[in-house]
Amino acid sequence: MRMRFKPYARPELLACDFHVHEPLTHAGHWHELYARPEQPLHLELGCGKGGFLSQLAPLHPDINYLGIDITDKVLILAKRKVEAAYAAAQLPPDNVKIASLDIERLSGVFSPADTVQRIYINFCNPWSK
């Protein structure tokens, strides 16, 4: 199903503390974005509406999470789910980040200094456009 354009998505994401506004500028420095940079980094590619990320991240405050999706239309839903999950857990969302990025550009976004302990890829779209 095609997602509708959401005019509120970009401004709301720009106001969000855990949204990475310019992911291409953080190569070699991803760990520094988190409150506890010494923690391992787990990466979810194609986080979609954020169901997986919003369930996992609040349960594991000892791990930093980064959810990536290609479009703001979907990422805004992930942002809202993450906020709701952390509010329900009465925790600050300081171990989670989300970013709008085409995963084909990952090689330019991460450097060898950005060690990723685990990568999650759930329900990939087999019909790329």
MODELLER restraints for C-alpha pairs under 7 A, 6 or more apart:
rsr = mdl.restraints
at = mdl.atoms
rsr.add(forms.Gaussian(group=physical.xy_distance, feature=features.Distance(at['CA:3:A'], at['CA:73:A']), mean=6.80, stdev=0.5))
rsr.add(forms.Gaussian(group=physical.xy_distance, feature=features.Distance(at['CA:5:A'], at['CA:73:A']), mean=6.25, stdev=0.5))
rsr.add(forms.Gaussian(group=physical.xy_distance, feature=features.Distance(at['CA:6:A'], at['CA:73:A']), mean=5.87, stdev=0.5))
rsr.add(forms.Gaussian(group=physical.xy_distance, feature=features.Distance(at['CA:9:A'], at['CA:72:A']), mean=6.06, stdev=0.5))
rsr.add(forms.Gaussian(group=physical.xy_distance, feature=features.Distance(at['CA:9:A'], at['CA:73:A']), mean=6.28, stdev=0.5))
rsr.add(forms.Gaussian(group=physical.xy_distance, feature=features.Distance(at['CA:9:A'], at['CA:76:A']), mean=5.55, stdev=0.5))
rsr.add(forms.Gaussian(group=physical.xy_distance, feature=features.Distance(at['CA:10:A'], at['CA:72:A']), mean=6.45, stdev=0.5))
rsr.add(forms.Gaussian(group=physical.xy_distance, feature=features.Distance(at['CA:13:A'], at['CA:19:A']), mean=6.15, stdev=0.5))
rsr.add(forms.Gaussian(group=physical.xy_distance, feature=features.Distance(at['CA:13:A'], at['CA:76:A']), mean=6.57, stdev=0.5))
rsr.add(forms.Gaussian(group=physical.xy_distance, feature=features.Distance(at['CA:14:A'], at['CA:21:A']), mean=6.53, stdev=0.5))
rsr.add(forms.Gaussian(group=physical.xy_distance, feature=features.Distance(at['CA:18:A'], at['CA:96:A']), mean=6.53, stdev=0.5))
rsr.add(forms.Gaussian(group=physical.xy_distance, feature=features.Distance(at['CA:18:A'], at['CA:97:A']), mean=4.71, stdev=0.5))
rsr.add(forms.Gaussian(group=physical.xy_distance, feature=features.Distance(at['CA:18:A'], at['CA:98:A']), mean=6.36, stdev=0.5))
rsr.add(forms.Gaussian(group=physical.xy_distance, feature=features.Distance(at['CA:19:A'], at['CA:97:A']), mean=5.60, stdev=0.5))
rsr.add(forms.Gaussian(group=physical.xy_distance, feature=features.Distance(at['CA:19:A'], at['CA:98:A']), mean=4.88, stdev=0.5))
rsr.add(forms.Gaussian(group=physical.xy_distance, feature=features.Distance(at['CA:19:A'], at['CA:99:A']), mean=5.77, stdev=0.5))
rsr.add(forms.Gaussian(group=physical.xy_distance, feature=features.Distance(at['CA:20:A'], at['CA:97:A']), mean=6.61, stdev=0.5))
rsr.add(forms.Gaussian(group=physical.xy_distance, feature=features.Distance(at['CA:20:A'], at['CA:98:A']), mean=6.07, stdev=0.5))
rsr.add(forms.Gaussian(group=physical.xy_distance, feature=features.Distance(at['CA:20:A'], at['CA:99:A']), mean=5.05, stdev=0.5))
rsr.add(forms.Gaussian(group=physical.xy_distance, feature=features.Distance(at['CA:21:A'], at['CA:99:A']), mean=6.85, stdev=0.5))
rsr.add(forms.Gaussian(group=physical.xy_distance, feature=features.Distance(at['CA:23:A'], at['CA:99:A']), mean=6.58, stdev=0.5))
rsr.add(forms.Gaussian(group=physical.xy_distance, feature=features.Distance(at['CA:23:A'], at['CA:109:A']), mean=6.70, stdev=0.5))
rsr.add(forms.Gaussian(group=physical.xy_distance, feature=features.Distance(at['CA:24:A'], at['CA:109:A']), mean=5.15, stdev=0.5))
rsr.add(forms.Gaussian(group=physical.xy_distance, feature=features.Distance(at['CA:26:A'], at['CA:109:A']), mean=6.64, stdev=0.5))
rsr.add(forms.Gaussian(group=physical.xy_distance, feature=features.Distance(at['CA:27:A'], at['CA:109:A']), mean=4.94, stdev=0.5))
rsr.add(forms.Gaussian(group=physical.xy_distance, feature=features.Distance(at['CA:27:A'], at['CA:110:A']), mean=4.69, stdev=0.5))
rsr.add(forms.Gaussian(group=physical.xy_distance, feature=features.Distance(at['CA:27:A'], at['CA:111:A']), mean=5.44, stdev=0.5))
rsr.add(forms.Gaussian(group=physical.xy_distance, feature=features.Distance(at['CA:28:A'], at['CA:110:A']), mean=6.23, stdev=0.5))
rsr.add(forms.Gaussian(group=physical.xy_distance, feature=features.Distance(at['CA:28:A'], at['CA:111:A']), mean=5.07, stdev=0.5))
rsr.add(forms.Gaussian(group=physical.xy_distance, feature=features.Distance(at['CA:28:A'], at['CA:113:A']), mean=5.05, stdev=0.5))
rsr.add(forms.Gaussian(group=physical.xy_distance, feature=features.Distance(at['CA:28:A'], at['CA:114:A']), mean=5.31, stdev=0.5))
rsr.add(forms.Gaussian(group=physical.xy_distance, feature=features.Distance(at['CA:29:A'], at['CA:114:A']), mean=6.76, stdev=0.5))
rsr.add(forms.Gaussian(group=physical.xy_distance, feature=features.Distance(at['CA:30:A'], at['CA:114:A']), mean=6.19, stdev=0.5))
rsr.add(forms.Gaussian(group=physical.xy_distance, feature=features.Distance(at['CA:31:A'], at['CA:37:A']), mean=4.69, stdev=0.5))
rsr.add(forms.Gaussian(group=physical.xy_distance, feature=features.Distance(at['CA:31:A'], at['CA:114:A']), mean=6.96, stdev=0.5))
rsr.add(forms.Gaussian(group=physical.xy_distance, feature=features.Distance(at['CA:34:A'], at['CA:94:A']), mean=6.46, stdev=0.5))
rsr.add(forms.Gaussian(group=physical.xy_distance, feature=features.Distance(at['CA:34:A'], at['CA:95:A']), mean=6.16, stdev=0.5))
rsr.add(forms.Gaussian(group=physical.xy_distance, feature=features.Distance(at['CA:35:A'], at['CA:94:A']), mean=5.87, stdev=0.5))
rsr.add(forms.Gaussian(group=physical.xy_distance, feature=features.Distance(at['CA:35:A'], at['CA:95:A']), mean=6.88, stdev=0.5))
rsr.add(forms.Gaussian(group=physical.xy_distance, feature=features.Distance(at['CA:39:A'], at['CA:62:A']), mean=6.33, stdev=0.5))
rsr.add(forms.Gaussian(group=physical.xy_distance, feature=features.Distance(at['CA:39:A'], at['CA:63:A']), mean=5.54, stdev=0.5))
rsr.add(forms.Gaussian(group=physical.xy_distance, feature=features.Distance(at['CA:39:A'], at['CA:64:A']), mean=6.20, stdev=0.5))
rsr.add(forms.Gaussian(group=physical.xy_distance, feature=features.Distance(at['CA:40:A'], at['CA:63:A']), mean=5.40, stdev=0.5))
rsr.add(forms.Gaussian(group=physical.xy_distance, feature=features.Distance(at['CA:40:A'], at['CA:64:A']), mean=6.00, stdev=0.5))
rsr.add(forms.Gaussian(group=physical.xy_distance, feature=features.Distance(at['CA:40:A'], at['CA:116:A']), mean=6.98, stdev=0.5))
rsr.add(forms.Gaussian(group=physical.xy_distance, feature=features.Distance(at['CA:40:A'], at['CA:117:A']), mean=6.03, stdev=0.5))
rsr.add(forms.Gaussian(group=physical.xy_distance, feature=features.Distance(at['CA:41:A'], at['CA:63:A']), mean=6.20, stdev=0.5))
rsr.add(forms.Gaussian(group=physical.xy_distance, feature=features.Distance(at['CA:41:A'], at['CA:64:A']), mean=4.77, stdev=0.5))
rsr.add(forms.Gaussian(group=physical.xy_distance, feature=features.Distance(at['CA:41:A'], at['CA:65:A']), mean=5.76, stdev=0.5))
rsr.add(forms.Gaussian(group=physical.xy_distance, feature=features.Distance(at['CA:41:A'], at['CA:116:A']), mean=5.07, stdev=0.5))
rsr.add(forms.Gaussian(group=physical.xy_distance, feature=features.Distance(at['CA:41:A'], at['CA:117:A']), mean=5.69, stdev=0.5))
rsr.add(forms.Gaussian(group=physical.xy_distance, feature=features.Distance(at['CA:42:A'], at['CA:64:A']), mean=6.15, stdev=0.5))
rsr.add(forms.Gaussian(group=physical.xy_distance, feature=features.Distance(at['CA:42:A'], at['CA:65:A']), mean=4.88, stdev=0.5))
rsr.add(forms.Gaussian(group=physical.xy_distance, feature=features.Distance(at['CA:42:A'], at['CA:66:A']), mean=6.36, stdev=0.5))
rsr.add(forms.Gaussian(group=physical.xy_distance, feature=features.Distance(at['CA:42:A'], at['CA:116:A']), mean=5.87, stdev=0.5))
rsr.add(forms.Gaussian(group=physical.xy_distance, feature=features.Distance(at['CA:42:A'], at['CA:117:A']), mean=5.73, stdev=0.5))
rsr.add(forms.Gaussian(group=physical.xy_distance, feature=features.Distance(at['CA:42:A'], at['CA:118:A']), mean=4.78, stdev=0.5))
rsr.add(forms.Gaussian(group=physical.xy_distance, feature=features.Distance(at['CA:42:A'], at['CA:119:A']), mean=5.87, stdev=0.5))
rsr.add(forms.Gaussian(group=physical.xy_distance, feature=features.Distance(at['CA:43:A'], at['CA:65:A']), mean=5.88, stdev=0.5))
rsr.add(forms.Gaussian(group=physical.xy_distance, feature=features.Distance(at['CA:43:A'], at['CA:66:A']), mean=4.91, stdev=0.5))
rsr.add(forms.Gaussian(group=physical.xy_distance, feature=features.Distance(at['CA:43:A'], at['CA:67:A']), mean=6.05, stdev=0.5))
rsr.add(forms.Gaussian(group=physical.xy_distance, feature=features.Distance(at['CA:43:A'], at['CA:116:A']), mean=6.88, stdev=0.5))
rsr.add(forms.Gaussian(group=physical.xy_distance, feature=features.Distance(at['CA:43:A'], at['CA:118:A']), mean=6.26, stdev=0.5))
rsr.add(forms.Gaussian(group=physical.xy_distance, feature=features.Distance(at['CA:43:A'], at['CA:119:A']), mean=4.76, stdev=0.5))
rsr.add(forms.Gaussian(group=physical.xy_distance, feature=features.Distance(at['CA:43:A'], at['CA:120:A']), mean=6.12, stdev=0.5))
rsr.add(forms.Gaussian(group=physical.xy_distance, feature=features.Distance(at['CA:44:A'], at['CA:66:A']), mean=6.19, stdev=0.5))
rsr.add(forms.Gaussian(group=physical.xy_distance, feature=features.Distance(at['CA:44:A'], at['CA:67:A']), mean=4.75, stdev=0.5))
rsr.add(forms.Gaussian(group=physical.xy_distance, feature=features.Distance(at['CA:44:A'], at['CA:68:A']), mean=6.18, stdev=0.5))
rsr.add(forms.Gaussian(group=physical.xy_distance, feature=features.Distance(at['CA:44:A'], at['CA:119:A']), mean=5.77, stdev=0.5))
rsr.add(forms.Gaussian(group=physical.xy_distance, feature=features.Distance(at['CA:44:A'], at['CA:120:A']), mean=4.56, stdev=0.5))
rsr.add(forms.Gaussian(group=physical.xy_distance, feature=features.Distance(at['CA:44:A'], at['CA:121:A']), mean=6.01, stdev=0.5))
rsr.add(forms.Gaussian(group=physical.xy_distance, feature=features.Distance(at['CA:45:A'], at['CA:67:A']), mean=6.29, stdev=0.5))
rsr.add(forms.Gaussian(group=physical.xy_distance, feature=features.Distance(at['CA:45:A'], at['CA:68:A']), mean=5.19, stdev=0.5))
rsr.add(forms.Gaussian(group=physical.xy_distance, feature=features.Distance(at['CA:45:A'], at['CA:69:A']), mean=6.58, stdev=0.5))
rsr.add(forms.Gaussian(group=physical.xy_distance, feature=features.Distance(at['CA:45:A'], at['CA:103:A']), mean=6.97, stdev=0.5))
rsr.add(forms.Gaussian(group=physical.xy_distance, feature=features.Distance(at['CA:45:A'], at['CA:120:A']), mean=6.19, stdev=0.5))
rsr.add(forms.Gaussian(group=physical.xy_distance, feature=features.Distance(at['CA:45:A'], at['CA:121:A']), mean=5.32, stdev=0.5))
rsr.add(forms.Gaussian(group=physical.xy_distance, feature=features.Distance(at['CA:46:A'], at['CA:68:A']), mean=5.58, stdev=0.5))
rsr.add(forms.Gaussian(group=physical.xy_distance, feature=features.Distance(at['CA:46:A'], at['CA:69:A']), mean=4.60, stdev=0.5))
rsr.add(forms.Gaussian(group=physical.xy_distance, feature=features.Distance(at['CA:46:A'], at['CA:121:A']), mean=6.65, stdev=0.5))
rsr.add(forms.Gaussian(group=physical.xy_distance, feature=features.Distance(at['CA:47:A'], at['CA:67:A']), mean=5.40, stdev=0.5))
rsr.add(forms.Gaussian(group=physical.xy_distance, feature=features.Distance(at['CA:47:A'], at['CA:68:A']), mean=5.65, stdev=0.5))
rsr.add(forms.Gaussian(group=physical.xy_distance, feature=features.Distance(at['CA:47:A'], at['CA:69:A']), mean=5.57, stdev=0.5))
rsr.add(forms.Gaussian(group=physical.xy_distance, feature=features.Distance(at['CA:48:A'], at['CA:69:A']), mean=6.08, stdev=0.5))
rsr.add(forms.Gaussian(group=physical.xy_distance, feature=features.Distance(at['CA:48:A'], at['CA:74:A']), mean=5.70, stdev=0.5))
rsr.add(forms.Gaussian(group=physical.xy_distance, feature=features.Distance(at['CA:48:A'], at['CA:75:A']), mean=6.37, stdev=0.5))
rsr.add(forms.Gaussian(group=physical.xy_distance, feature=features.Distance(at['CA:48:A'], at['CA:78:A']), mean=6.65, stdev=0.5))
rsr.add(forms.Gaussian(group=physical.xy_distance, feature=features.Distance(at['CA:49:A'], at['CA:74:A']), mean=5.58, stdev=0.5))
rsr.add(forms.Gaussian(group=physical.xy_distance, feature=features.Distance(at['CA:49:A'], at['CA:75:A']), mean=6.24, stdev=0.5))
rsr.add(forms.Gaussian(group=physical.xy_distance, feature=features.Distance(at['CA:49:A'], at['CA:77:A']), mean=5.04, stdev=0.5))
rsr.add(forms.Gaussian(group=physical.xy_distance, feature=features.Distance(at['CA:49:A'], at['CA:78:A']), mean=4.37, stdev=0.5))
rsr.add(forms.Gaussian(group=physical.xy_distance, feature=features.Distance(at['CA:50:A'], at['CA:77:A']), mean=6.83, stdev=0.5))
rsr.add(forms.Gaussian(group=physical.xy_distance, feature=features.Distance(at['CA:50:A'], at['CA:78:A']), mean=3.87, stdev=0.5))
rsr.add(forms.Gaussian(group=physical.xy_distance, feature=features.Distance(at['CA:50:A'], at['CA:81:A']), mean=6.22, stdev=0.5))
rsr.add(forms.Gaussian(group=physical.xy_distance, feature=features.Distance(at['CA:50:A'], at['CA:82:A']), mean=6.91, stdev=0.5))
rsr.add(forms.Gaussian(group=physical.xy_distance, feature=features.Distance(at['CA:51:A'], at['CA:81:A']), mean=6.98, stdev=0.5))
rsr.add(forms.Gaussian(group=physical.xy_distance, feature=features.Distance(at['CA:53:A'], at['CA:67:A']), mean=6.92, stdev=0.5))
rsr.add(forms.Gaussian(group=physical.xy_distance, feature=features.Distance(at['CA:54:A'], at['CA:81:A']), mean=5.99, stdev=0.5))
rsr.add(forms.Gaussian(group=physical.xy_distance, feature=features.Distance(at['CA:54:A'], at['CA:82:A']), mean=4.55, stdev=0.5))
rsr.add(forms.Gaussian(group=physical.xy_distance, feature=features.Distance(at['CA:54:A'], at['CA:85:A']), mean=5.85, stdev=0.5))
rsr.add(forms.Gaussian(group=physical.xy_distance, feature=features.Distance(at['CA:55:A'], at['CA:85:A']), mean=6.94, stdev=0.5))
rsr.add(forms.Gaussian(group=physical.xy_distance, feature=features.Distance(at['CA:57:A'], at['CA:65:A']), mean=6.52, stdev=0.5))
rsr.add(forms.Gaussian(group=physical.xy_distance, feature=features.Distance(at['CA:57:A'], at['CA:96:A']), mean=6.60, stdev=0.5))
rsr.add(forms.Gaussian(group=physical.xy_distance, feature=features.Distance(at['CA:58:A'], at['CA:86:A']), mean=6.08, stdev=0.5))
rsr.add(forms.Gaussian(group=physical.xy_distance, feature=features.Distance(at['CA:58:A'], at['CA:89:A']), mean=6.93, stdev=0.5))
rsr.add(forms.Gaussian(group=physical.xy_distance, feature=features.Distance(at['CA:61:A'], at['CA:95:A']), mean=6.18, stdev=0.5))
rsr.add(forms.Gaussian(group=physical.xy_distance, feature=features.Distance(at['CA:63:A'], at['CA:95:A']), mean=6.63, stdev=0.5))
rsr.add(forms.Gaussian(group=physical.xy_distance, feature=features.Distance(at['CA:64:A'], at['CA:95:A']), mean=4.54, stdev=0.5))
rsr.add(forms.Gaussian(group=physical.xy_distance, feature=features.Distance(at['CA:64:A'], at['CA:96:A']), mean=5.79, stdev=0.5))
rsr.add(forms.Gaussian(group=physical.xy_distance, feature=features.Distance(at['CA:65:A'], at['CA:95:A']), mean=6.06, stdev=0.5))
rsr.add(forms.Gaussian(group=physical.xy_distance, feature=features.Distance(at['CA:65:A'], at['CA:96:A']), mean=4.64, stdev=0.5))
rsr.add(forms.Gaussian(group=physical.xy_distance, feature=features.Distance(at['CA:65:A'], at['CA:97:A']), mean=6.22, stdev=0.5))
rsr.add(forms.Gaussian(group=physical.xy_distance, feature=features.Distance(at['CA:66:A'], at['CA:96:A']), mean=5.85, stdev=0.5))
rsr.add(forms.Gaussian(group=physical.xy_distance, feature=features.Distance(at['CA:66:A'], at['CA:97:A']), mean=4.79, stdev=0.5))
rsr.add(forms.Gaussian(group=physical.xy_distance, feature=features.Distance(at['CA:66:A'], at['CA:98:A']), mean=5.52, stdev=0.5))
rsr.add(forms.Gaussian(group=physical.xy_distance, feature=features.Distance(at['CA:67:A'], at['CA:97:A']), mean=6.32, stdev=0.5))
rsr.add(forms.Gaussian(group=physical.xy_distance, feature=features.Distance(at['CA:67:A'], at['CA:98:A']), mean=4.62, stdev=0.5))
rsr.add(forms.Gaussian(group=physical.xy_distance, feature=features.Distance(at['CA:67:A'], at['CA:99:A']), mean=6.38, stdev=0.5))
rsr.add(forms.Gaussian(group=physical.xy_distance, feature=features.Distance(at['CA:68:A'], at['CA:98:A']), mean=5.79, stdev=0.5))
rsr.add(forms.Gaussian(group=physical.xy_distance, feature=features.Distance(at['CA:68:A'], at['CA:99:A']), mean=5.00, stdev=0.5))
rsr.add(forms.Gaussian(group=physical.xy_distance, feature=features.Distance(at['CA:68:A'], at['CA:100:A']), mean=5.90, stdev=0.5))
rsr.add(forms.Gaussian(group=physical.xy_distance, feature=features.Distance(at['CA:68:A'], at['CA:101:A']), mean=6.16, stdev=0.5))
rsr.add(forms.Gaussian(group=physical.xy_distance, feature=features.Distance(at['CA:69:A'], at['CA:75:A']), mean=6.38, stdev=0.5))
rsr.add(forms.Gaussian(group=physical.xy_distance, feature=features.Distance(at['CA:69:A'], at['CA:99:A']), mean=6.63, stdev=0.5))
rsr.add(forms.Gaussian(group=physical.xy_distance, feature=features.Distance(at['CA:69:A'], at['CA:100:A']), mean=5.26, stdev=0.5))
rsr.add(forms.Gaussian(group=physical.xy_distance, feature=features.Distance(at['CA:69:A'], at['CA:101:A']), mean=5.75, stdev=0.5))
rsr.add(forms.Gaussian(group=physical.xy_distance, feature=features.Distance(at['CA:69:A'], at['CA:102:A']), mean=6.81, stdev=0.5))
rsr.add(forms.Gaussian(group=physical.xy_distance, feature=features.Distance(at['CA:70:A'], at['CA:100:A']), mean=5.21, stdev=0.5))
rsr.add(forms.Gaussian(group=physical.xy_distance, feature=features.Distance(at['CA:70:A'], at['CA:101:A']), mean=4.72, stdev=0.5))
rsr.add(forms.Gaussian(group=physical.xy_distance, feature=features.Distance(at['CA:70:A'], at['CA:102:A']), mean=4.75, stdev=0.5))
rsr.add(forms.Gaussian(group=physical.xy_distance, feature=features.Distance(at['CA:71:A'], at['CA:100:A']), mean=5.86, stdev=0.5))
rsr.add(forms.Gaussian(group=physical.xy_distance, feature=features.Distance(at['CA:72:A'], at['CA:100:A']), mean=6.29, stdev=0.5))
rsr.add(forms.Gaussian(group=physical.xy_distance, feature=features.Distance(at['CA:86:A'], at['CA:92:A']), mean=6.32, stdev=0.5))
rsr.add(forms.Gaussian(group=physical.xy_distance, feature=features.Distance(at['CA:86:A'], at['CA:93:A']), mean=6.10, stdev=0.5))
